């Protein structure tokens, strides 16, 4: 349905700068469609009930015949709150190793609220690249926790 709508589109507004928004914007530009992505206040509707323009946060108006909204989703962290995990910036609070406040429980990807040192604040990132890299970082942290060689119940190294 999206592709068939885009075949008729002339002026496209993409709302959202995450993975979906950026992929759609790249595709529409690649199809030579007039594409804009900005901070939107509200959609303006024409007399036919279809999108006619977008009112931006700065009060300016941008004409559009198609609006694509790719603003992500809210992580489902409710089931984990019963365990006592802290909700921070809309995600499960973790440290720089993606450890939660409960030993042995980690959180990665867009559900994790983690410290971003460069900005000295807690953040949550909704992007596939972050999901992959946070998983890799978490695994490396897990593998480096045990610095002593494993010993069996008799104290022999294995």
N, C-alpha and C positions, 0 to 999 in steps of 0.2 A: 504494500500500500504506500509506503514511504517513497519508493522509487517511482511509482506511477504518479504520485503527487508532484515529485520533483521534475518529472518530464514536462509538466504544465507550468512550473514556477518560472518567474522572471526575477523577483527580488526576494531573497531568502534572509531571514534573521535566525541566527543560531544562538540560543540562550544556554549558557553553561560552557565553562572552559575546561571541563574534565575530559576523560578519555572519550566518551561518546560524543560530546560537543565538538571536540577537536577533530575527531575522525569524520564526522558529518561535514564540518566546515571544510576540511581538506577535500572531501569528495565533491562538494558543491562547487568549490573553486575549480577543481579539476574538470568539472563539466561546464565550465565557463558561465556559471550562474553568478549574478550580482549578489555577493554574500557579505553580511555584516554580523559581527558578534560584539555585544556591549552589555553594560549594566542596565537592565531593564526595570522600569517601574510598573508598566502595565501594557497590555495589548489593546489596541483600538480596533473595533469591529466595524465593518462597513454595513450598508443597508441590507446586503444579502446574507449577513450573519457570518461572513468569513473575515479572516484577519485582513486589515487594510493598512495598518501601521503599528509601530511600536513606540510608546512614550518612554524615553530614557530617563535615568535618574537626574540628569541635568536639565530636564524639562523639554529637551528637543524632541522632535518627532521624525522618525525614519519610516518611509513608506515600505511596505512589504506585502507580498501576496501569500507568503508561506512562512510559518514560524515553527522551528524545531526546538523542542525543550529537552535538553539532556543535562539535568541538574543533579543527577545522582539519586541516591536513596539513603534513608536513615538506617544505620546499622541496627539489627535486632539484638540488643544487649540485655533486654529484660530477663531472659532465662538465666543469665549469669549473675545478676544482682542478688539472687537468693543465696549464692555462694559467698557473698560479701565482697565481691569485686567492686572496686570503685569506678564510678562513671565520671569521666572527665572529658571535656570538649566533645561530648557526644559519643565517646567510645570507652573501651575498657582501659583504665590507666595502667601504663607499664613504665618500666625504666628503660635505660638505653640498650639493654640486652633483651627487651621485649618480655621481661618477667613481670607477672602481676604481683599483687600483694600476698598471694597464696603460693607458698613454695611448690614448685613442680608444675605450675600452670602458667602458660605463656599465651600471648595474644599478638597476632600479626595482621598486616593488611589494613584495610580501611576501618576495621573495628577497633584498632588500637590507638589510644591517645598517648603519644610518646613525647619525650623532651627533645626539642630541636635546638641544639646548642647555639647555632649561628644566630638565632633570634631570641634565645633565652626564654623560650615559652613552650608550653605543651601544645601539640598540634595533632590533627588527624588528617590523613591524606587519602583521598579517594581516587586512586589511579592504579592501573594494572602493574605498571612498572614498580611502584612502591610495594605492592603486594608481593611481587617476586623478590625484590631486594630485601624486604624486611624478613621474608621467610629464610633467605640465604643467611642473613645476619644472625637470625635466631638460631639456626642450626649450627653455625660456627660458634656461637656463644655456648650452646649446649655441649658441643664437642670439646670445648676448652675448659669446661667446669672441672672435669676430672683430670687433675694433673699427675696423680699417682697411678702407677700401673695397677691393673686389677689383680687381686690376690684371691685364691680360693679359700675355703674355710680352714685350711691348714697353714695359711700364710705363704703358699707357694705362688710365685708369679706365673701367670698364664700367657 
